[in-house]
Amino acid sequence: MTHSCHSQQTMPSCHASKGRPDWLLWGSLAIVGLLYISHLLAPALLAKFAWLDIFGATIFELINTIWWGIAIGIIMVAMLAEIPREFVIAILGRNAGFGGIVRATIGGVLLDLCSHGILMVAAKLYERGASAGQVIAFLVASPWNSFSLTLVLVALIGVKWAIAFVGLSLVIAIIAGLIFDWCVGRGILPQNPNSIDLPEDFEFWPAAKAGIKETKFDRAFFKTFVITGLKDSRMVLRWILFGVVLAGLVRAFIDTASLQTYFGPTIAGLGLTILVATIMEVCSEGSTPIAADLLNRAQAPGNSFAFLMTGVSTDYTEIMILKDTAKSWKFALFLPLVTLPQVIGISWLMNISG
C-alpha cells in the first residue's frame, strides 16, 4: 500500500503518553534484560536467593520460548500498519447479519492491538455505522488472538491448545454478536444512529491491487517498514514484557502445589481465576504468560482460557467506553451478561475434559 494511506489509518496506542518516558516498557525491559543476562552469565549470583534464582530462570525460559513469536509479530505489525483503515471497514461490510459479524470477527483478528487500543477502534467503528453485533464481535475477538499474540501463545502452550483457545474465542465473539444484533432488532438494546461512511464506489480488490502497484519497495520503504514495526509494537511489547515479569514473580512466590490447589481445574479454582482476572487491570498481552502458567503448571486449561477471556468480558474500562459510545448502560452491561456465561461454560468443559 502507499505510504500516504498510513497516516489515514494510524491506530491509537494503549496508555501512550507523549513527552514522558514509558516507565512500564523500560522498567519491564530493564528487569527482564538484567535477570536474563545474570542467569546466563552469573547464575551463582542469583542462586544466593531462592526466589531470585527462580525469578531469573523463569525470565530466561520465557524469553527463549517466545522471542521468535515476538519477532514475527513485529513484522506483522509493520505490514498491518500499511493497510488503510478503509480496508478494515470494507471487511466489516455495509450489512449486518451473520456474514457481517463473521467479517467483523476477522477484522478484529487482523489488528495487532491490545485490549485498550482495540476499544478505541471499536468505538470509532460504532460511530462509523457498524452494527452493535459487529462492534461486540470485533471487540471480543481482538485483544489476545491477533497474529503476533497467537504466535506467542503457540510458543507458550503449544499448537493444539492455541488453536483451541483462538477458535473458541471466535465462537464466543460470533455468538455474542448475534445476540447483540437480535436484542437490537427486538428493541431491547438501542439502534446505532450512525451509518457506515465507506464510499459507495469503494471496491476492495481493485483498491488493494492499485495500492500494491503504487508502492515502491525500495530502501526507504524497508527502512520505514522496520521503524514502523518497532514503534508500533511498543504497546504490545510493553505488556508482554510486563506479563513475563508477573509470571516470573508468580513462579518465584507461588509453588506448583499451591497453584494447583488454588487455581486448579475445579469450580473453586475457575471462580478464583475469574475473580483475579476481573480485578487485575493488565492488558491482554500481559495476561498471556500468566495464562500459560495456569495451563502448564496448574493443569487447568479452562482456567487459562477463562483468564484470557475474562479480561475482555468484565474489564470496567471496556464497559465504561461502551456505555459512552452507545449512550446506554444497558448496552455496556450486556457485554459481561452475554459473554461471561459462555466463558464459564466453555472453561468448565475444558477443565473436565482436558
Helices and strands as residue ranges (DSSP letters): G 3-8, H 23-41, H 43-46, H 50-81, H 85-92, H 97-110, H 115-127, H 132-141, H 147-157, H 159-185, H 204-214, H 219-232, H 234-253, H 256-263, H 267-279, H 284-296, H 301-313, H 316-326, H 329-353
